C-alpha cells in the first residue's frame, strides 16, 4: 500500500512509540511510596494519579495554546494536585516535580514491536520525528530507549516555536527533512494534534489506535500494532 509512494515517515513520540502512560504510572508508584503520601492524606495511588492527570491535561491544553510557559506548566500541575488534597507543602511539591522530570523519561516503556518496526523501516525510508514534548525530556527518552539512532531529524515544538497541530511545525519539519508533503506520511496517536494537523498541510496520515477505539477521525490509514507498518513497505 505504501511502497514507492512515501519516502519520509514522520512519527510522534509519546503514546505512539513511547508508552507514556506506563512510564508515567511507574514513576507515580515510585513517588507515592518514596514520600509515603498515604500518611499525609492521599489515600491511594490511583486517586493520586487520577487527580494529577486531570490537572495535567488542563495545563497541557493551556501550554499548547500558548497561555502558560513551560516552566509554569512543570510546577503548577503538581501544585494543583496537592491543593486538591488540601496539602500545603511547597517543598514536597518541588521534590516531586524534580523526581517526576528525572525518572519519567528514564522509565523505559515502548509499545510492542517498536524497535522491530523501526529496524525494518529505516532501511527502506527516511524516518523523522515531530513531538510536542519538552526538548530535553524527549531527548532523554530517545537516548534511554535507544530510539534516537533511527531518526534522521527530530523536531520538537520548542525548536520550531509552535506546537502540533499548528501547520507551521509540520512545515518546519518537512523543510528540515528535505521532504514534501505528498511524499510524506505522519504516524501518531492523537486525532487532533497529529492527524488533523498533518492532514491540513496535505500530508497523508496513519492513526495509531492500539485499543481499537471507535472514533470520528479522518486519518488516511489506521493501525493497532506498530508492526502493521512493516506490511506496507
Order of alpha helices (4+ residues) and beta strands (2+ residues): beta-alpha-alpha-alpha-alpha-alpha-beta-alpha-beta-alpha-alpha-beta-beta-beta
